[in-house]
Amino acid sequence: MPYASWSVLTVDFLVVLHLALGGVTLAAILHLVNAQWRFDIRFLCVSFFALFPLAFGLLLILLFNGAKTFPWVGSTEHMPGWNSLGFLQAREILGFLGVAVLYGLFIRFQAVSTRSATEARIFRNVALCIPFAHVLFCTMVAWDFEMTLEPGWSSAIFAMYHFVSSFGMMLSVLALTMMLLISKKLLKAPPGEYIYNYLAQLMLAFTILWVYTFFAQYLIIWYANLPDETGRLFHIQNGGFSVLFWSFFILKFVIPFPILIFPYSRHTRGIIGIVAVSIIVGYWIERYTWIAGAGSDAPMISLTGVVVSLVVVGAAFFMVRGAMSRYGVLKTA
């Protein structure tokens, strides 16, 4: 398969990874700010961490694919020290193991945090570490799997742009999952209707933050007009990826923002669901554009890529559903 088709697997990996990380991070942040509605969704949130082993499996495939994942492998050009395949493989695997331990501790102590003062204190201390770990680990992932795919190109704000976008996608998936479970009456303890407004407000906030990071990155590159920086951006904006580039901008900002700014929309399930779908589709296109556009002149998705994506979605569905059952989120038969 050409590089553009292999990029589909990288996008699938990033979607699965950020769903796993984002659920735990949201639960940790809600605990740290003492948001009372965390009790409605905290076990649902951490259920997504069941995807972490799937993300690790996809990571291993991508790491040992060499040039099929990283187009700079085998290049005769002068490469920055960061672009070393052995170093990349080592740091990604070690980072995954570290995150697995920390996030696993959070889930473990969340389940017993009300049992004693000592366990509550440990749980708070672990929760304090989660946002820092999330930012540091996601920064490394953003650099390795997107920013440095084109050697010599860099952006000081790219990591923030990446994980802000990913967190907004996770919120949208969470909102859709909540709607589905409530409509099918599968939740053991259904939350109040206010939960939709809270999730919609977060979706709006991350939509605004995403467009800020998008424009901040774009403006600086455009204003400086340095060939080393503008080449990649103009390639995906004006070249074979131009339709995808403008599509994800419309799906992630032009549609969500004018809808979610109105209170009525933030209290209406159907409208929130439409916006969530728009953000999720826009996120997938966005990731694919940045990744495939680094080593290809035009997008190309093979039948194999589609089949693999469907397998990943199916595996993810059963893994998350199993975790929800273990954590007591779903009704027992």
N, C-alpha and C positions, 0 to 999 in steps of 0.2 A: 504494500500500500504506500502511496505517496505521503510525504510529511503532513500535508493538510488533513489527510484522513486519520493519521495517527493522532493528530491534535485532538480529535474527538475524545479519545481515551483520557488525555490529560485534563480536558474540561470535566469529564465525568468524575475523575479523581478529585478535582477541586470542589465540585459540588458536594460530593459525599463527605469530604474532609471538613468543609466549613459547616455543614449541617451538624456533624458530630461535635465539633468544637463550639459552635455558636449556641447550641442548646444549653450546654453546661455553663458557658460564660454568661448567658442571660440569667440563668438561675442564680449564679454567684453575685452578679450585679444587683439583682432584685433583693437578695439577702442583705448585701452591704448597705443599701439605701433604705432598708426596712420597709420595703413595699409590701403591704398586707396582701395584695392580690397574688403574690408569689406562691401562696399556699394552694391556689387554684391550679397552677400550671407547672410547679417545679419538678414533679416527677415525670410529667409529660415531656418537659424540656430535656431532662437528662436521659430520657429513653433514646434520643437520637444519638447518644454516644455509643450505642450498640453498633453504629456504622463505622466506628474507628478501626476495627479489624479489617473490614472491607477496604477502607481507605489505605491501610497498610499493605494489603495484598496488591492493590492497584499501584501503590508507590513502588513496590519491588519490581513489578513488571516495567514500569516507566524508567526506573533507575538503570536497569540492566538492558534496556533497549538501545542505549547509546545514541547514535545520530538520529534514530527514528523519533526520539523524544527531544533531544537537544541538538539543533542543527549546527552548533559550533563545534561539535566533536569531530576531530580529524582535520580541522581547519589549519591551514599553514600560516594564517595571519597571527600577529602578536596578540596573545590572549591575556586578559587580566588574571591575577592569581586566583580570584574567586571562581573563574571558569576552569576548574579542574575536576574531571569526572570522578576520580577517586575521592577527592575532598568533599565533593557534593554528595556522593553516596553516603559517606561516613557521617556528615553533619545532619543529613535528613533522617537517617535511621536512628542516630542518637537522640535527635530532637523528638522523634516520634515516641521513643521509649520513655523519655523524660515526661512528656505530656501525658502518656498513658498512666504513669504512676501518679502524677499530681491530680489529674482529673478523676482517676479511679478513687483516690482518697476523698475527694470532694463528694462523690456520689455515695461512698460508704458512710461518711460522717453526716451527710444530709439525712440519711435514713434514721440516724439515732441521735440527732442534734438536740432533741428535746428530752432525752433520757436522763442527762445529768449536766451539771454546770461545767464539768471538765470537758465533756464531749462537745458541748456548745461552744466552748472557747477554742478548742482545736478546729472545729468546723469553721468558725469565723476566721481563724488564722489561715486556713487553707483557702477559704474564699478570697481573702486578701491577695493571695498569690495568683489567682486565676487570671485577672485582667492583664497583669504584667506578662504572664506566660503566653497568653493569647496574642498580645501585640508582638512580642519578640518572635514567637514561632511563626506567626502568619507573615511577618516581615521577611523571614528567611524563605518561606514558601513562595511569596510574591516575587522575590528576587530570582530564585532558582527556576521557577516554572513559567515566568512571564518576562520580567524586566531584562534579564541578562541573556535571553534567547538570541538577541541580536547584539553581539559583542561591541563594546564601545558606546552603546546607548544606555543612558541612565536618567533617572528622574528622582529628585530628592523627596517627592511626595508620593511616588508610585505605591509604596507599601501601604500607606494610609488609604489611598484611593482604592486599593485592592481589597483590604479587609473591611472597609466601610461598605463597599458594594456587596461583599459576601455576607455581612451581617444583615443587611437589608433583605437579601434573598432568604436567609434563614427565618427571619421574622415573617415573611410572606408564606413560606412553607408551613410554619407553625400555625398561622392564621387559617390556612386552608385545611390543615389536619384537624384543627379544633372544630371547624365548621362541619367537616365530614363526620367526625365522631359524635358530635352533638345531634346532627340531623339523623344519624342512624341509631341514636340512643344507646351508644356503646360505652359511654363513660360511667364509671361507678359513682363519681361525685361531680356532676356537671357544674361548671362555673356559672356565675351570673351573667346577664347580658352585657354588663359593663366591660367584660373582658375584651369584647370586640373593639370598643372605643379605645381602650388602652393599647391594644396591639396596633390599631390603625394610627394612633398618635405616634407610636414608635416608627411605624413604616413611613409616615410623613417626615419625621425628624431625620431618618436616615436617607430619605430621598433628597432632602435639602442638603444634608451633609455630603452626599455623593456628588451632587451637581456642583457643589462648592469645590471639592477636591478635583473633579473633572476639569472645571474651568480654570482653577488655579494652575494645574499642570499644563493645560493647553496654552493659557495666556503667556506663561513664562517662556515656553518653548517657542511660541509664535513671535513674541516680542524680541527675544534674543536673536532669532533667525539664524542660528548656527547650523550648518549642514549636517553635522553629526547628530543633532537632536531632532531637527525637523524631518529628516529623511524617513524615519519609521512612521511618524505620525501622519505625514502627508501621503505615504504609501497606502495606509489603511483608510485614510479619509477620501482620497481622490482616485485610488487605483481599483483593483479588482474587488476589494473589500468595502468599497464605499457604501453600497446598499446596506450591508450589515452594520457598518459604523453608524449611519444615521438611524437605522432601525433600533439599535439598542438605546440610543439617546432618546428617541421618541417613547419607547416602551418603558424606560426607567425614569424619565422625568416629565416629558410633555404630557403623557397620559396620567400618571399618578398624582402629580402636584396639584393641578387645577381641580382634581376630584376630591382629594383628601383634605384640602384646606377648608372645606365646608363641614360643619358639625353633623349635618344630616347624613352625609356620606359615611362619616366615621362611626355612625350608629346603625348602619344598614348592612346586613350580612352580605347580600348579593353584590352590592357595590364594592365592598371590601374584597370579596372573592375575585371580582373582575380585575381589580387593581393588583391583587396578589399574583394572579396569573401573568399579568403584563410584566411585573417586576421579575418574576422567575424566568420567563422566556427571554426577557431583555438581558438578564444576567448571563444565561447560557450563551447567547449570541455575543455578548461583550467579551467573555472569556475566550471564546473561539476566535474572535477577531484579533485579539492581542496575541494569542498563541500561534495560530495558523499564519497570521500575517507576517510573523517574524521570519518565516522560511519558505513562503509560497507567494506566488503572484496572484493566485485566485483561490477562492474556497473550493473544497472538494470533499464530499462525504461519501464514502463507499458503503455498500450494503453490509459489509462486515462491521463497519463502525456503528451502523444503526442496530444491528443484531447485538453487538457487545453492549451498547447503551441500554437496550431493553433488558438484557440479562442483569446488568448492574441495578436497574430500577427494580426488577423483580426481587433480587437478593436483598436490596435495601428495604423493601416493603416488609418482607418476612422477618428480617432482623429487628426492625423497629417495632413491629407488632408483637414479637416475642418479648422484647424488653418492656413494653407497656403492660403486658400480662404479668411479668415478674414483679414489676413495681406497683402492681395493684391499681393501675390507671383504668383498665378495662373491666367491665362486668364479667363475672365468671359464668360459665355456661350452666 
